Amino acid sequence: MAIFLLILSVLIFARPIVSDCVVDSETETQYKDLIKPLMEQHLTLTDSAGNYSYDIRFCNAIEGQSTKDVGVLQTELKPDKPSAPQKVVIGRITATDIKTGSDWILLTYKNGETYHSHCGHEARQAHIMMLCDSKQLVGKHAVVEENNQKDRDCSYIFELATSAACTAPSVSPIQGLSIGSIIVIITVSVIVAYIILGFIYQRCFMGAKGIEQFPNISFWRDFGNLVADGCVLVFRTNPPQESRSYKGLGDDQLGFDEDEERDDHMLPM
């Protein structure tokens, strides 16, 4: 009988262990899948002044606490009584908000212990800003601030670089090519296809051998000359022709030609 009562009391008073975030919407339920890679991680951060340390878990409870839903726990590092450091629950995974963007996730734990003398005696909450770092699951992390100089909506803010926050789909390298690169790739592909298919046609259908297998070989042999002729035509000018002297009618019958006229000035006077 005593054993039965003991088991019954355990079932009545035992608190269930929470092993996942509790959110309010179907959309946030989908966002929880993004955080799953971090569920086994346990971070311990210290503020810049060295007064407090913070234990953080991601959609998983911190072990060893009186309640099994603690997501962020603050521990005083310089207590008046070193044997009994003060611990304060900042947020619980049973009251979670999740927001996402293309390269960030904002994880919020609410329903922490209430403030004693400021922030309108409201419950504490923690904002964990996760930024994309594709190289590592747990990268740089820090305590940003405790924003408690307000009448309401006070919060603790933490920052973490993680690959779990890289929620945008990876971009294919081909989408990053410039127009010029695409034109070069297409041009090279066309040239290679022209040469390969031309060789096959010349060899298999025309029976060509050796260099004659190259497609349109006669054209390419003359191509250099054609280019040179084009350059001469466009970029070079012929020397101006000298004006021809006037000759009367029938001068050609009298034996006067142009060459003789040009040599007249060389004759002795």
Sine and cosine of phi, psi and omega as CSV:
sin_phi,cos_phi,sin_psi,cos_psi,sin_omega,cos_omega
0.00,0.00,-0.66,0.75,0.00,-1.00
-0.90,0.44,-0.64,0.77,0.01,-1.00
-0.91,0.42,-0.64,0.77,0.01,-1.00
-0.89,0.45,-0.69,0.73,0.02,-1.00
-0.90,0.43,-0.60,0.80,0.01,-1.00
-0.91,0.42,-0.70,0.71,0.01,-1.00
-0.90,0.43,-0.64,0.77,0.01,-1.00
-0.90,0.43,-0.66,0.75,0.01,-1.00
-0.92,0.40,-0.60,0.80,0.03,-1.00
-0.90,0.43,-0.68,0.73,0.01,-1.00
-0.91,0.42,-0.54,0.84,-0.03,-1.00
-0.97,0.23,-0.70,0.71,-0.15,-0.99
-0.99,-0.13,-0.24,0.97,-0.01,-1.00
-0.93,0.37,0.62,-0.79,0.01,-1.00
-0.99,-0.12,0.73,-0.68,0.02,-1.00
-0.92,0.39,0.56,-0.83,0.03,-1.00
-1.00,0.10,0.82,-0.57,-0.01,-1.00
-1.00,-0.05,0.80,-0.60,-0.06,-1.00
-0.86,-0.51,0.34,0.94,0.02,-1.00
-0.34,-0.94,0.37,-0.93,0.03,-1.00
-0.94,0.34,0.55,-0.84,0.07,-1.00
-0.94,-0.33,0.89,-0.46,-0.06,-1.00
-0.88,-0.48,0.09,-1.00,-0.13,-0.99
-0.97,-0.24,-0.21,0.98,-0.11,-0.99
-0.68,-0.73,0.32,-0.95,0.03,-1.00
-0.91,0.41,-0.58,0.82,0.01,-1.00
-0.88,0.48,-0.71,0.70,0.01,-1.00
-0.92,0.38,-0.46,0.89,0.07,-1.00
-0.89,0.46,-0.63,0.78,0.07,-1.00
-0.93,0.38,-0.57,0.82,0.00,-1.00
-0.91,0.41,-0.42,0.91,0.00,-1.00
-0.88,0.48,-0.48,0.88,0.02,-1.00
-0.89,0.46,-0.48,0.88,0.02,-1.00
-0.93,0.37,-0.47,0.88,-0.08,-1.00
-1.00,0.00,-0.19,0.98,-0.06,-1.00
-0.81,0.59,-0.62,0.79,0.03,-1.00
-0.87,0.50,-0.34,0.94,-0.04,-1.00
-0.99,-0.13,-0.01,1.00,-0.14,-0.99
-0.89,0.46,-0.49,0.87,-0.01,-1.00
-1.00,0.01,-0.03,1.00,-0.02,-1.00
-1.00,0.09,0.61,-0.79,0.07,-1.00
-0.76,-0.65,0.94,-0.34,-0.03,-1.00
-0.99,-0.15,0.60,-0.80,0.13,-0.99
-0.82,-0.58,0.90,-0.44,-0.05,-1.00
-0.88,-0.47,0.47,-0.88,0.04,-1.00
-0.83,-0.55,0.67,-0.74,0.00,-1.00
-0.94,0.33,0.25,-0.97,-0.10,-1.00
-0.89,0.46,-0.50,0.87,0.00,-1.00
-0.99,0.14,-0.20,0.98,-0.01,-1.00
0.96,0.27,0.38,0.92,-0.03,-1.00
-1.00,-0.02,-0.49,0.87,-0.09,-1.00
-0.66,-0.75,0.51,-0.86,0.18,-0.98
-0.89,-0.45,0.42,-0.91,-0.07,-1.00
-0.75,-0.66,0.78,-0.62,0.13,-0.99
-0.99,-0.15,0.76,-0.65,-0.06,-1.00
-0.76,-0.65,0.71,-0.71,0.17,-0.99
-0.78,-0.62,0.32,-0.95,-0.14,-0.99
-0.90,-0.43,0.96,-0.28,-0.03,-1.00
0.79,0.61,0.62,0.78,0.06,-1.00
-0.41,-0.91,0.58,-0.82,-0.11,-0.99
-0.99,0.12,0.55,-0.83,0.12,-0.99
-0.96,0.27,0.78,-0.62,-0.08,-1.00
-0.97,0.23,0.40,-0.92,0.08,-1.00
0.99,0.12,0.22,0.98,0.00,-1.00
-0.97,-0.23,0.36,-0.93,-0.03,-1.00
-0.91,0.42,-0.53,0.85,0.11,-0.99
-0.94,-0.35,0.58,-0.81,-0.14,-0.99
-0.99,-0.12,0.53,0.85,0.00,-1.00
-0.70,-0.71,0.37,0.93,-0.05,-1.00
-0.98,0.20,0.84,-0.54,0.03,-1.00
-0.99,-0.16,-0.57,0.82,0.03,-1.00
-0.71,-0.71,0.78,-0.63,-0.04,-1.00
-0.80,-0.60,0.76,-0.65,0.04,-1.00
-0.99,-0.16,0.70,-0.72,0.03,-1.00
-0.81,-0.59,0.78,-0.62,0.01,-1.00
-0.97,0.25,0.77,-0.64,-0.05,-1.00
-1.00,-0.06,-0.35,0.94,-0.02,-1.00
-0.81,-0.58,0.91,0.43,-0.05,-1.00
-0.97,0.24,0.35,-0.94,0.08,-1.00
-0.92,0.39,-0.52,0.85,0.04,-1.00
-0.89,-0.46,0.99,-0.15,-0.09,-1.00
-0.83,0.56,-0.45,0.89,-0.03,-1.00
-0.97,0.25,-0.26,0.97,-0.04,-1.00
-0.69,-0.72,0.96,0.28,0.03,-1.00
-0.91,0.42,0.64,-0.77,-0.03,-1.00
-0.97,0.23,0.70,-0.71,0.05,-1.00
-0.87,-0.50,0.71,-0.70,-0.03,-1.00
-0.77,-0.63,0.75,-0.66,0.06,-1.00
-0.98,0.18,0.86,-0.50,-0.03,-1.00
-1.00,0.01,-0.62,0.78,-0.02,-1.00
-0.36,-0.93,0.37,-0.93,-0.06,-1.00
-0.84,-0.55,0.56,-0.83,-0.01,-1.00
-0.97,0.25,-0.16,0.99,0.08,-1.00
-0.99,0.15,-0.07,1.00,0.07,-1.00
-0.71,-0.71,0.99,0.13,-0.16,-0.99
-0.88,-0.48,0.64,-0.77,0.20,-0.98
-0.86,-0.51,0.64,-0.76,0.03,-1.00
-0.75,-0.66,0.80,-0.61,0.09,-1.00
-0.80,-0.60,0.54,-0.84,-0.04,-1.00
-0.70,-0.71,0.35,-0.94,0.14,-0.99
-0.68,-0.73,-0.27,-0.96,-0.05,-1.00
-0.93,0.37,-0.48,0.88,-0.03,-1.00
-0.58,-0.81,0.52,0.86,0.03,-1.00
-0.42,-0.91,0.40,-0.92,0.11,-0.99
-0.71,-0.71,0.74,-0.68,0.09,-1.00
-0.94,-0.35,0.93,-0.37,0.01,-1.00
-0.97,-0.25,0.84,-0.54,-0.04,-1.00
-0.87,-0.49,0.80,-0.60,0.13,-0.99
-0.96,-0.28,0.76,-0.65,0.00,-1.00
-0.90,-0.43,-0.13,-0.99,0.08,-1.00
0.87,0.49,0.60,0.80,0.14,-0.99
-0.97,0.23,-0.08,-1.00,0.02,-1.00
-0.92,0.40,0.54,-0.84,-0.08,-1.00
-0.96,0.27,0.48,-0.88,0.11,-0.99
-0.94,0.34,0.50,-0.87,-0.05,-1.00
-1.00,0.02,-0.67,0.75,-0.14,-0.99
-0.75,-0.66,-0.02,1.00,0.00,-1.00
-0.57,-0.82,-0.01,-1.00,-0.04,-1.00
0.85,0.53,0.50,0.87,0.08,-1.00
0.90,0.45,0.40,0.92,0.01,-1.00
0.84,0.54,0.47,0.88,0.00,-1.00
-0.99,0.14,0.17,-0.98,0.00,-1.00
-0.97,0.25,0.59,-0.80,0.04,-1.00
-0.93,0.36,0.40,-0.92,0.09,-1.00
-0.52,-0.86,0.41,-0.91,-0.04,-1.00
-0.82,-0.57,0.72,-0.70,0.10,-0.99
-0.94,-0.34,0.85,-0.53,0.03,-1.00
-0.93,-0.37,0.96,-0.28,0.00,-1.00
-1.00,0.00,0.91,-0.41,0.00,-1.00
-0.97,-0.24,0.84,-0.54,-0.03,-1.00
-0.94,-0.33,0.50,-0.86,-0.09,-1.00
-0.92,0.38,0.78,-0.62,0.17,-0.99
-0.63,-0.78,0.99,-0.14,-0.15,-0.99
-0.93,0.37,-0.21,0.98,-0.11,-0.99
-1.00,0.02,-0.38,0.92,-0.07,-1.00
-0.49,-0.87,0.50,-0.87,-0.01,-1.00
-0.94,0.33,-0.70,0.72,0.03,-1.00
-0.83,-0.55,0.96,-0.29,-0.01,-1.00
-0.96,-0.27,-0.64,-0.77,-0.03,-1.00
-0.90,0.44,0.72,-0.70,0.02,-1.00
-0.62,-0.79,0.50,-0.87,-0.09,-1.00
-0.33,-0.94,0.34,-0.94,0.16,-0.99
-1.00,0.04,0.88,-0.47,-0.02,-1.00
-0.98,0.19,-0.84,0.55,0.00,-1.00
-0.13,-0.99,0.28,-0.96,0.24,-0.97
-0.94,-0.34,0.96,-0.27,-0.06,-1.00
-1.00,0.02,1.00,0.04,-0.06,-1.00
-0.85,-0.53,0.33,0.94,0.00,-1.00
-0.99,-0.15,0.64,0.77,0.00,-1.00
-0.74,-0.67,0.20,-0.98,0.03,-1.00
-0.99,0.15,-0.39,0.92,0.01,-1.00
-0.37,-0.93,0.16,-0.99,-0.01,-1.00
0.84,0.54,0.62,0.79,0.13,-0.99
-0.96,0.29,0.42,-0.91,-0.07,-1.00
-0.32,-0.95,0.37,-0.93,0.18,-0.98
-0.98,-0.19,0.71,-0.70,-0.08,-1.00
-0.87,-0.49,0.79,-0.61,0.02,-1.00
-0.83,-0.56,0.39,-0.92,-0.03,-1.00
-0.73,-0.68,0.66,-0.75,-0.02,-1.00
-0.58,-0.81,0.74,-0.68,0.12,-0.99
-1.00,-0.09,0.81,-0.58,-0.09,-1.00
-0.44,-0.90,0.51,-0.86,0.05,-1.00
-0.95,0.31,-0.32,0.95,0.03,-1.00
-0.90,0.43,-0.39,0.92,-0.01,-1.00
-1.00,0.09,-0.07,1.00,0.01,-1.00
-0.99,0.13,0.96,0.27,-0.13,-0.99
-0.99,0.10,-0.28,0.96,-0.01,-1.00
-0.96,0.28,0.60,-0.80,0.03,-1.00
-0.90,0.44,0.57,-0.82,0.00,-1.00
-0.91,0.42,0.58,-0.81,-0.05,-1.00
-1.00,-0.07,0.76,-0.65,0.02,-1.00
-0.91,0.41,0.66,-0.75,-0.03,-1.00
-0.85,0.52,-0.51,0.86,-0.05,-1.00
-0.90,0.44,-0.45,0.89,0.01,-1.00
-0.95,0.30,-0.27,0.96,0.00,-1.00
-1.00,-0.05,0.00,1.00,-0.02,-1.00
-0.96,0.26,0.57,-0.82,0.06,-1.00
-0.98,0.20,0.21,-0.98,0.01,-1.00
-0.89,0.46,-0.65,0.76,0.01,-1.00
-0.87,0.49,-0.67,0.75,0.02,-1.00
-0.90,0.44,-0.65,0.76,0.02,-1.00
-0.90,0.44,-0.66,0.75,0.02,-1.00
-0.89,0.45,-0.68,0.73,0.02,-1.00
-0.88,0.47,-0.70,0.72,0.00,-1.00
-0.88,0.47,-0.70,0.71,0.00,-1.00
-0.90,0.44,-0.68,0.73,-0.02,-1.00
-0.89,0.46,-0.73,0.68,0.02,-1.00
-0.88,0.47,-0.65,0.76,0.00,-1.00
-0.89,0.46,-0.67,0.74,0.01,-1.00
-0.90,0.43,-0.68,0.73,0.00,-1.00
-0.90,0.44,-0.72,0.70,0.01,-1.00
-0.89,0.46,-0.69,0.73,0.02,-1.00
-0.90,0.44,-0.64,0.77,0.02,-1.00
-0.88,0.48,-0.71,0.70,-0.03,-1.00
-0.92,0.39,-0.73,0.68,-0.05,-1.00
-0.90,0.43,-0.76,0.65,-0.02,-1.00
-0.91,0.41,-0.59,0.81,0.04,-1.00
-0.90,0.44,-0.67,0.74,0.05,-1.00
-0.87,0.50,-0.72,0.69,-0.02,-1.00
-0.88,0.48,-0.69,0.73,-0.03,-1.00
-0.91,0.41,-0.73,0.68,-0.03,-1.00
-0.89,0.45,-0.60,0.80,-0.06,-1.00
-0.99,0.17,-0.71,0.70,-0.13,-0.99
-0.99,0.11,-0.59,0.81,-0.10,-0.99
-0.98,-0.22,-0.54,0.84,-0.03,-1.00
-0.98,-0.19,-0.18,0.98,0.03,-1.00
0.94,0.34,0.42,0.91,-0.03,-1.00
-0.96,0.29,0.45,-0.89,0.03,-1.00
-0.77,-0.64,0.40,-0.92,0.07,-1.00
0.86,0.51,-0.67,-0.75,-0.07,-1.00
-0.92,0.39,-0.34,0.94,0.00,-1.00
-0.93,0.38,-0.21,0.98,0.03,-1.00
-0.95,0.30,-0.33,0.94,0.00,-1.00
-0.91,0.41,0.75,-0.67,-0.07,-1.00
-0.90,0.44,0.69,-0.72,0.03,-1.00
0.80,0.60,0.74,0.67,-0.09,-1.00
-0.89,0.45,-0.59,0.81,-0.01,-1.00
-0.90,0.43,-0.60,0.80,0.04,-1.00
-0.91,0.40,-0.70,0.71,-0.06,-1.00
-0.94,0.34,-0.43,0.90,0.08,-1.00
-0.92,0.39,-0.61,0.79,-0.01,-1.00
-1.00,0.01,-0.08,1.00,-0.11,-0.99
-0.88,0.47,-0.66,0.75,-0.01,-1.00
-0.89,0.45,-0.69,0.73,0.03,-1.00
-0.90,0.44,-0.64,0.77,0.01,-1.00
-0.90,0.44,-0.65,0.76,0.03,-1.00
-0.91,0.42,-0.69,0.73,0.01,-1.00
-0.89,0.46,-0.69,0.73,0.04,-1.00
-0.88,0.47,-0.64,0.77,0.03,-1.00
-0.89,0.45,-0.66,0.75,0.03,-1.00
-0.90,0.43,-0.66,0.75,0.03,-1.00
-0.89,0.47,-0.67,0.74,-0.03,-1.00
-0.91,0.40,-0.61,0.80,-0.11,-0.99
-1.00,0.05,-0.70,0.72,-0.20,-0.98
-0.97,-0.24,-0.23,0.97,-0.02,-1.00
-0.93,-0.36,0.52,-0.85,0.04,-1.00
-0.84,-0.55,0.66,-0.75,0.04,-1.00
-0.96,0.28,0.54,-0.84,0.02,-1.00
-0.88,0.47,0.59,-0.81,-0.03,-1.00
-0.90,0.43,0.64,-0.77,0.02,-1.00
-0.97,0.22,0.62,-0.78,0.03,-1.00
-0.96,0.28,0.61,-0.79,0.00,-1.00
-0.92,0.38,0.69,-0.72,-0.03,-1.00
-0.99,0.17,0.64,-0.77,0.00,-1.00
-0.94,0.33,0.39,-0.92,-0.03,-1.00
-0.97,0.22,0.75,-0.66,0.09,-1.00
-0.84,-0.55,0.67,-0.75,0.00,-1.00
-0.96,0.28,0.19,-0.98,-0.01,-1.00
-0.91,0.42,0.79,-0.62,0.04,-1.00
1.00,0.05,0.07,1.00,0.01,-1.00
-0.89,0.46,-0.53,0.85,-0.02,-1.00
-0.93,0.36,-0.48,0.88,0.07,-1.00
-0.96,0.29,-0.43,0.90,-0.02,-1.00
-0.99,0.12,0.02,1.00,0.05,-1.00
1.00,0.01,0.11,0.99,0.05,-1.00
-1.00,0.04,0.90,-0.44,0.08,-1.00
-0.89,-0.45,0.08,-1.00,-0.12,-0.99
-0.93,0.37,-0.57,0.82,-0.03,-1.00
-0.92,0.40,-0.60,0.80,0.01,-1.00
-0.93,0.37,-0.59,0.81,0.01,-1.00
-0.91,0.41,-0.60,0.80,-0.01,-1.00
-0.93,0.36,-0.40,0.92,-0.02,-1.00
-1.00,-0.07,-0.02,1.00,-0.05,-1.00
-0.87,0.49,-0.59,0.81,-0.09,-1.00
-0.95,0.31,-0.18,0.98,0.01,-1.00
-1.00,0.01,-0.18,0.98,-0.03,-1.00
-0.97,0.24,0.53,-0.85,0.03,-1.00
-0.94,0.34,0.55,-0.84,-0.03,-1.00
-0.98,0.18,0.00,0.00,0.00,0.00
